[in-house]
Amino acid sequence: MKPYNTEQTKKEEVREMFDRIAPTYDMLNHTLSLNIDRLWRRRVVRLVRRFAPRRILDVATGTGDLAIAMARRIRGTQVLGVDLSEGMLDIARRKVAEAGLDGRVVLDTGDAERLFVSDSAVDVATVAFGVRNFGDLDAGLRDIARTLREGGRIVILEFSTPRNPLARAFYGFWNRRVLPRVGGMVSRDRKAYEYLPESIGEFPAPERFLEMMSRAGFRNCKARSQSFGIAHIYVGEK
């Protein structure tokens, strides 16, 4: 599925969508998730820190929240954040500068399916709430695997549909009724905040996504449910 259903490719529409909503993205993201997204990112950082990485690639880095958190909390690491949207990257660059992390976090325009990173160049690759927006999910996973050294890890944080009936009912109400109205009103792009929750329903179930990770070249793939299955943290080893 695509945000605007025009003749553009999904990748082109996703870039346009995030450029449009970039100014209000952080505020809406934290508010509409009731700040649970911050908790999930902290868990990702703690997990990545266990691998003691020196070089991290953060794909679909957006406004840089995860890249900044990893640079702050993992001593000696260098983070390269890439994203399709220059609008999101502009905000990320300001946040990096304000945090005094210019020397630790580098941000650049990048396509997950054709990363400009050399083979076996990074220790850990991360993606937070970005894989469901890939134009070609299989191609994106394969190219991320290419950039990892042997034994390197991929850590993905992504929304999912809860299996618990009560959690699924609440989640469905929030995504169908609240998020499009509030997100659309604040960002002035209702279609973006209709697409974002709908894309969660289109994303593969955890078991299916683990199979895709395995096909892309990862082993020991595992999924960790977060907050009654509202999100999952996926981990794999090259």
Buried (B, 14 or more C-beta within 10 A) or exposed (E): EBBBEEEBEBBBBBBBBBBBBBBBBBEBBBEBBEEEBEEBBEBBBEBBBEBEBEBBBBBBBBBBBBBBBBBBEBEEBBBBBBBBBEBBBBBBBEBBEEBEBEEBBBBEEBBBBEBEBEEEBBBBBBBBBBBBBBBEBEBBBBBBBBBBBEEBBBBBBBBBBBEEEEBBEBBBEBBEEEBBEBBBEBBEBEBBBBBBBBBBEEBBEBEEBBEBBBEBBBEEBEBEBBBBBBBBBBBBBB
